Amino acid sequence: MHFINNVERILGASMKDDHGNGSGSHGMPDGMPEGTIKEVYSQIKGHGDSKVSSQYMKNMQNKLRLVFWETTAGCNLECIHCRRIDVSTQLMKDDLTTKESFELVDAIVEAGNPILVLSGGEPLFRPDIFDIAKYAVSKGLTVALATNGTLVDEDMAKKIVDSGVSRVAISLDGADADTHDKFRKLKGSFDLAIKGFKNLLALGMGMQVNCTIAKHNAHQFRDLYNLAVNLGAEAIHIFMLVPVGCGVEIAEDQMLPAEKYEELLNLFYDLSKEAVIQTKATCSPHYFRIMRERAKEEGVKITPKTHGMAAMTKGCLAGTGVCFVSHKGEVFPCGYLPVEAGHIKKQKFVDIWKNSPVFEKLRQPDLLGGKCGLCEYKKVCEGCRARAFYETGDYMAEEPYCIYTPKMAQKE
């Protein structure tokens, strides 16, 4: 299987009040603003009306908001949780060429205006990665880079900044060197990642910390959050381990029980309320059910003013607002779900996004099976389609790592 190491944005739906008038009553111009989630949020963050963000969150037109591109399968690390089985310590012959990479950028622009995340493997392995980034920026895309950080010395940091990348996500899978290095299978990788983070931060780069949460570091959950804050990161994204690729081999040893996921996601909600850093639960769709349960208990509505950017997104976005392109050109719903939706060397990317039967199915939450299909939160959660596939072979089956019992199931 061919999947990435690592991380929604755009909208254009008209807002109307109860009388069918434009959304001037919300202090907004007629029609929602368009752009990346950060751009839209900057305009609506003071709003206490849930309608303002819910239209963006629903994404009824399935606009393409985020593309993860595995620029290469090559990497200098061999992390035990990697989504790849055939990770290589060198560039792969079947990586897209520079010309093919530019063509992919053009194809993505034809399909929409998503954020493009350059990932891998390790994207800094590619000697043309900065040419690719500059080309994507020149075409109007917001470009982010997902890296393990170990190769980011001062010279590399300057090249990243000069290429026009808007944000860099560095993965830290332990709050200390011992925990991180064991998982990354390279002694010194933690210190190198921290140094790389600081080199970029010193040049004014917007920084994000990505954390894959599993048994080895669950006890450091709060420490990882504090580390991101103390480093000066703009955001922390947590990824609950998905058992695909190499993750299958460590699933029994590293997968947390559903009860522990629930505990940690509740803690993440508590931490998010500190509002000192952007928080995003990725591959943890039931967080968005928990967020609504907790908000109801607190007597507050989910709005940009009360819950930040989390009010503008939902659980599993695979195939509905997000897709993943492999280093060969295969298109998947996300980097963890090994169900091919198309191939850019055989089909136009825009046609894959709009017409793939795989994507079409994922865009119908009423087709969800098991308790996910019964759940009153299915349209804001949808369960992790990749974990469902791992457990059953059916990506529309119920999420296996959720303890919630839907109200309809309670009546049976």
C-alpha positions as CSV (number, residue, x, y, z in Angstrom):
1,M,0.0,0.0,0.0
2,H,1.2,3.5,-0.7
3,F,0.4,6.1,1.9
4,I,1.8,9.3,3.4
5,N,3.2,10.2,6.7
6,N,1.0,13.1,7.4
7,V,-3.0,16.8,7.8
8,E,-9.8,21.7,4.8
9,R,-10.4,24.8,3.4
10,I,-12.8,26.9,1.0
11,L,-16.4,27.7,0.7
12,G,-19.0,29.7,-1.2
13,A,-22.5,29.1,0.1
14,S,-25.0,31.9,0.4
15,M,-26.2,32.7,3.9
16,K,-29.9,33.6,4.4
17,D,-31.9,34.5,7.5
18,D,-35.3,33.1,8.4
19,H,-36.9,35.5,6.0
20,G,-34.7,34.5,3.1
21,N,-32.7,37.7,3.2
22,G,-28.9,38.0,2.8
23,S,-26.7,37.5,5.9
24,G,-26.4,41.2,6.7
25,S,-28.0,40.4,10.0
26,H,-24.9,38.5,10.9
27,G,-22.7,41.4,10.0
28,M,-21.5,39.5,6.9
29,P,-21.8,40.5,3.3
30,D,-24.3,38.6,1.2
31,G,-22.7,35.3,0.5
32,M,-20.0,33.6,2.6
33,P,-16.4,34.6,1.9
34,E,-14.2,32.2,0.0
35,G,-10.6,31.2,0.6
36,T,-8.7,28.9,3.0
37,I,-10.1,28.1,6.4
38,K,-7.7,30.5,7.9
39,E,-8.8,33.3,5.6
40,V,-12.5,32.7,6.2
41,Y,-12.0,32.2,9.9
42,S,-10.3,35.6,10.2
43,Q,-13.5,37.2,8.9
44,I,-16.0,35.3,11.0
45,K,-14.1,34.4,14.2
46,G,-16.1,37.0,16.2
47,H,-19.5,35.5,15.3
48,G,-21.6,33.9,17.8
49,D,-24.1,32.6,15.3
50,S,-23.7,28.9,14.5
51,K,-25.1,29.3,11.0
52,V,-22.1,31.3,9.9
53,S,-19.7,28.4,10.3
54,S,-22.1,25.5,9.8
55,Q,-22.4,26.2,6.1
56,Y,-18.7,26.0,5.7
57,M,-18.6,22.8,7.8
58,K,-21.3,21.1,5.8
59,N,-19.6,21.7,2.5
60,M,-22.7,20.6,0.7
61,Q,-21.1,21.1,-2.7
62,N,-18.1,18.9,-1.8
63,K,-15.6,21.6,-2.7
64,L,-12.0,20.4,-2.7
65,R,-10.4,22.0,0.3
66,L,-7.2,20.0,1.0
67,V,-4.9,17.8,-1.1
68,F,-2.2,15.8,0.4
69,W,0.4,14.8,-2.1
70,E,3.0,12.2,-1.3
71,T,5.7,13.8,-3.3
72,T,8.1,10.9,-2.8
73,A,8.2,7.5,-1.1
74,G,11.8,8.2,-0.1
75,C,12.6,9.0,3.5
76,N,15.5,9.2,5.9
77,L,13.5,7.6,8.7
78,E,11.8,4.2,9.2
79,C,9.1,5.1,11.7
80,I,7.3,2.1,13.1
81,H,3.8,3.7,12.5
82,C,4.5,4.8,8.9
83,R,1.6,4.4,6.6
84,R,4.0,3.0,4.1
85,I,5.4,-0.6,3.9
86,D,7.8,0.0,1.1
87,V,9.5,3.1,2.5
88,S,12.8,3.7,0.7
89,T,16.0,5.5,1.9
90,Q,16.3,7.0,-1.6
91,L,14.1,8.6,-4.3
92,M,11.8,6.2,-6.1
93,K,11.9,5.7,-9.8
94,D,8.1,5.9,-10.0
95,D,7.9,9.3,-8.2
96,L,6.2,11.9,-10.5
97,T,8.8,13.8,-12.5
98,T,9.1,17.6,-12.2
99,K,7.1,18.0,-15.4
100,E,4.4,15.6,-14.2
101,S,4.4,17.4,-10.8
102,F,3.7,20.7,-12.5
103,E,0.9,19.1,-14.5
104,L,-0.6,17.8,-11.2
105,V,-0.5,21.3,-9.8
106,D,-2.3,22.6,-12.9
107,A,-4.9,19.8,-12.6
108,I,-5.5,20.6,-8.9
109,V,-6.1,24.2,-9.8
110,E,-8.6,23.1,-12.4
111,A,-10.5,21.2,-9.6
112,G,-10.6,24.0,-7.1
113,N,-8.5,26.2,-4.8
114,P,-7.4,23.8,-2.0
115,I,-4.5,23.9,0.3
116,L,-1.8,21.7,-1.1
117,V,0.2,19.8,1.4
118,L,3.6,18.5,0.2
119,S,4.3,15.4,2.1
120,G,6.0,12.0,1.8
121,G,8.0,10.0,2.7
122,E,10.2,13.0,3.3
123,P,9.4,15.7,0.8
124,L,12.8,17.4,1.4
125,F,14.3,14.3,-0.3
126,R,13.2,15.7,-3.6
127,P,15.8,18.1,-5.1
128,D,13.0,19.9,-7.0
129,I,10.6,20.3,-4.1
130,F,11.2,24.0,-3.9
131,D,10.6,24.4,-7.7
132,I,7.3,22.5,-7.2
133,A,6.3,24.7,-4.2
134,K,7.1,27.9,-6.1
135,Y,5.1,26.7,-9.1
136,A,2.1,25.9,-7.0
137,V,2.2,29.3,-5.2
138,S,2.5,31.0,-8.6
139,K,-0.7,29.2,-9.6
140,G,-2.5,30.7,-6.6
141,L,-2.4,27.7,-4.2
142,T,-1.7,27.9,-0.5
143,V,1.2,25.4,0.0
144,A,2.1,23.6,3.3
145,L,4.9,21.3,3.9
146,A,4.8,18.2,6.1
147,T,8.3,17.0,7.2
148,N,10.0,15.1,10.0
149,G,12.2,18.2,10.5
150,T,15.5,16.3,10.8
151,L,16.9,17.8,7.5
152,V,15.9,21.4,8.3
153,D,19.2,23.2,9.0
154,E,19.4,27.0,8.7
155,D,20.1,26.8,4.9
156,M,17.2,24.4,4.3
157,A,14.9,26.6,6.4
158,K,15.7,29.6,4.3
159,K,15.0,27.6,1.1
160,I,11.6,26.5,2.5
161,V,10.7,30.1,3.4
162,D,11.9,31.5,0.1
163,S,9.8,28.9,-1.8
164,G,6.6,30.5,-0.6
165,V,5.4,27.7,1.7
166,S,2.8,29.2,4.1
167,R,3.0,26.6,7.0
168,V,5.3,23.8,7.9
169,A,4.1,20.8,10.0
170,I,6.8,18.9,11.9
171,S,5.9,15.6,13.5
172,L,6.7,15.1,17.1
173,D,5.6,11.7,18.4
174,G,7.0,12.0,21.9
175,A,7.4,14.8,24.4
176,D,11.0,13.8,25.0
177,A,13.8,12.5,22.9
178,D,13.7,8.9,24.3
179,T,10.0,8.4,23.4
180,H,10.2,10.1,20.0
181,D,13.5,8.5,18.9
182,K,12.3,5.0,19.7
183,F,9.2,5.5,17.6
184,R,11.2,7.2,14.8
185,K,13.9,4.6,14.9
186,L,16.7,7.2,14.7
187,K,18.6,8.4,17.7
188,G,18.8,12.2,17.8
189,S,15.8,12.6,15.5
190,F,13.9,14.5,18.3
191,D,16.7,17.1,18.8
192,L,17.1,17.5,15.1
193,A,13.3,18.0,14.6
194,I,13.2,20.6,17.4
195,K,16.2,22.4,15.9
196,G,14.5,22.4,12.5
197,F,11.3,23.8,14.0
198,K,13.3,26.6,15.6
199,N,15.2,27.4,12.5
200,L,11.9,27.9,10.6
201,L,10.3,29.8,13.4
202,A,13.2,32.2,13.5
203,L,12.5,33.1,9.9
204,G,8.9,33.8,10.6
205,M,7.4,30.6,9.2
206,G,4.0,29.5,10.5
207,M,4.6,26.3,12.4
208,Q,2.4,23.3,13.2
209,V,3.1,20.3,15.4
210,N,1.7,16.9,14.3
211,C,1.4,14.1,16.8
212,T,0.4,10.5,16.2
213,I,-1.1,9.3,19.4
214,A,-0.7,5.6,20.4
215,K,0.1,3.5,23.4
216,H,3.8,4.6,23.5
217,N,3.0,8.3,24.1
218,A,-0.6,8.4,25.3
219,H,0.7,9.2,28.8
220,Q,2.4,12.3,27.3
221,F,-0.7,13.7,25.7
222,R,-0.8,16.9,27.8
223,D,3.0,17.2,27.7
224,L,2.9,17.1,23.9
225,Y,0.3,19.8,23.9
226,N,2.5,21.9,26.2
227,L,5.6,21.3,24.1
228,A,3.8,22.7,21.0
229,V,2.7,25.7,23.0
230,N,6.1,26.4,24.4
231,L,7.8,26.0,21.1
232,G,5.6,28.7,19.7
233,A,3.6,26.6,17.2
234,E,0.4,28.1,15.7
235,A,-1.3,24.8,15.8
236,I,-1.2,21.2,17.1
237,H,-2.9,18.5,15.1
238,I,-3.3,15.1,16.8
239,F,-3.6,11.9,14.7
240,M,-5.1,8.8,16.2
241,L,-3.2,5.8,14.9
242,V,-4.8,4.2,11.8
243,P,-3.8,0.6,11.3
244,V,-2.8,0.6,7.6
245,G,0.5,0.1,5.9
246,C,3.1,-0.5,8.6
247,G,0.4,0.5,11.1
248,V,-1.1,-3.0,10.6
249,E,2.0,-4.6,11.9
250,I,1.9,-2.6,15.1
251,A,-1.9,-2.3,15.6
252,E,-2.2,-4.9,18.3
253,D,0.8,-3.4,20.2
254,Q,0.1,0.3,19.7
255,M,-3.7,0.8,19.1
256,L,-5.4,2.3,22.1
257,P,-8.8,0.9,23.2
258,A,-11.9,2.9,22.3
259,E,-12.4,4.0,26.0
260,K,-8.9,5.5,26.0
261,Y,-9.6,7.4,22.7
262,E,-12.7,8.8,24.4
263,E,-10.7,9.9,27.4
264,L,-8.0,11.6,25.4
265,L,-10.4,13.4,23.0
266,N,-12.3,14.8,26.0
267,L,-8.9,16.0,27.4
268,F,-8.2,17.5,24.0
269,Y,-11.5,19.4,24.2
270,D,-10.5,20.7,27.6
271,L,-7.2,21.9,26.2
272,S,-8.8,23.5,23.2
273,K,-10.7,25.8,25.5
274,E,-7.5,27.4,26.7
275,A,-7.5,29.0,23.2
276,V,-3.7,29.6,23.2
277,I,-3.1,27.5,20.1
278,Q,-5.2,26.1,17.2
279,T,-6.2,22.5,17.9
280,K,-7.3,20.0,15.4
281,A,-8.3,16.3,15.9
282,T,-7.4,14.4,12.7
283,C,-8.4,10.8,12.1
284,S,-10.4,11.2,15.3
285,P,-13.9,12.0,13.9
286,H,-15.7,11.2,17.1
287,Y,-14.1,14.3,18.6
288,F,-16.7,16.3,16.8
289,R,-19.5,14.3,18.5
290,I,-17.7,14.9,21.8
291,M,-17.3,18.6,21.1
292,R,-21.1,18.9,20.6
293,E,-21.9,16.8,23.7
294,R,-19.6,18.9,25.8
295,A,-20.9,22.2,24.4
296,K,-24.5,21.1,25.1
297,E,-23.5,20.3,28.7
298,E,-22.0,23.8,29.0
299,G,-25.0,25.4,27.4
300,V,-23.1,27.0,24.5
301,K,-23.5,26.8,20.8
302,I,-20.8,25.7,18.4
303,T,-19.7,28.9,16.8
304,P,-16.5,30.5,15.6
305,K,-16.5,32.7,18.7
306,T,-16.8,29.8,21.1
307,H,-14.9,27.0,19.4
308,G,-12.6,28.6,16.8
309,M,-11.8,26.8,13.6
310,A,-13.2,23.5,15.0
311,A,-16.7,25.0,14.4
312,M,-15.9,25.1,10.7
313,T,-15.0,21.5,10.1
314,K,-16.2,18.0,10.9
315,G,-14.9,14.4,11.4
316,C,-13.9,12.2,8.5
317,L,-13.3,14.3,5.4
318,A,-12.0,11.6,3.1
319,G,-13.4,12.0,-0.4
320,T,-15.7,14.9,0.7
321,G,-13.3,17.8,1.1
322,V,-10.0,16.0,1.1
323,C,-8.1,13.6,-1.1
324,F,-4.6,12.1,-1.3
325,V,-2.3,11.7,-4.3
326,S,0.4,9.0,-4.1
327,H,3.9,9.4,-5.4
328,K,2.8,7.3,-8.4
329,G,-0.3,9.4,-9.2
330,E,-2.9,7.2,-7.6
331,V,-5.8,9.1,-6.0
332,F,-7.2,7.9,-2.7
333,P,-9.9,9.4,-0.3
334,C,-7.1,10.0,2.3
335,G,-3.6,8.8,3.0
336,Y,-4.9,5.9,5.2
337,L,-7.7,4.4,3.1
338,P,-6.3,2.0,0.4
339,V,-9.2,2.2,-2.0
340,E,-8.2,3.8,-5.3
341,A,-10.5,6.4,-6.6
342,G,-8.6,7.1,-9.8
343,H,-5.2,7.7,-11.3
344,I,-3.9,11.1,-12.6
345,K,-2.0,9.4,-15.5
346,K,-5.2,7.8,-16.7
347,Q,-7.9,10.3,-15.9
348,K,-8.2,14.1,-15.4
349,F,-7.9,14.9,-11.7
350,V,-11.0,17.1,-11.8
351,D,-13.0,14.2,-13.2
352,I,-11.8,11.9,-10.5
353,W,-12.7,14.4,-7.8
354,K,-16.2,15.1,-9.2
355,N,-17.2,11.7,-10.5
356,S,-15.3,8.9,-8.8
357,P,-17.7,6.2,-7.6
358,V,-15.6,5.8,-4.4
359,F,-15.9,9.5,-3.6
360,E,-19.6,9.5,-4.5
361,K,-20.3,6.7,-2.0
362,L,-18.3,8.5,0.7
363,R,-20.4,11.6,0.2
364,Q,-23.6,9.8,1.3
365,P,-23.5,9.4,5.1
366,D,-26.9,7.7,4.8
367,L,-25.1,4.7,3.3
368,L,-23.0,4.2,6.5
369,G,-23.4,0.8,8.1
370,G,-23.8,-0.4,11.7
371,K,-24.3,2.1,14.5
372,C,-22.7,4.8,12.4
373,G,-25.7,4.6,10.1
374,L,-28.0,5.0,13.0
375,C,-26.1,7.8,14.8
376,E,-27.6,11.2,15.1
377,Y,-24.0,12.6,14.8
378,K,-23.2,10.9,11.6
379,K,-23.2,14.0,9.5
380,V,-20.6,15.8,11.7
381,C,-18.6,12.6,12.5
382,E,-19.0,9.9,9.9
383,G,-16.5,7.7,11.8
384,C,-13.0,6.9,10.5
385,R,-13.6,5.2,7.1
386,A,-10.0,3.9,7.1
387,R,-10.4,2.1,10.5
388,A,-13.7,0.7,9.4
389,F,-11.9,-0.7,6.3
390,Y,-9.1,-2.2,8.4
391,E,-11.6,-4.0,10.6
392,T,-14.1,-5.2,8.1
393,G,-12.9,-4.6,4.5
394,D,-15.8,-2.3,4.1
395,Y,-15.0,1.4,4.2
396,M,-18.7,2.3,4.9
397,A,-18.9,0.0,8.0
398,E,-19.2,1.4,11.5
399,E,-16.2,3.0,13.2
400,P,-14.7,0.3,15.4
401,Y,-13.0,2.6,17.9
402,C,-16.0,4.5,19.2
403,I,-17.9,3.7,22.4
404,Y,-20.9,5.9,21.7
405,T,-24.3,4.2,21.4
406,P,-26.7,6.2,19.1
407,K,-30.1,7.0,20.5
408,M,-31.8,4.9,17.8
409,A,-29.7,1.9,18.8
410,Q,-30.7,2.4,22.5
411,K,-34.3,2.0,21.5
412,E,-33.8,-1.3,19.9
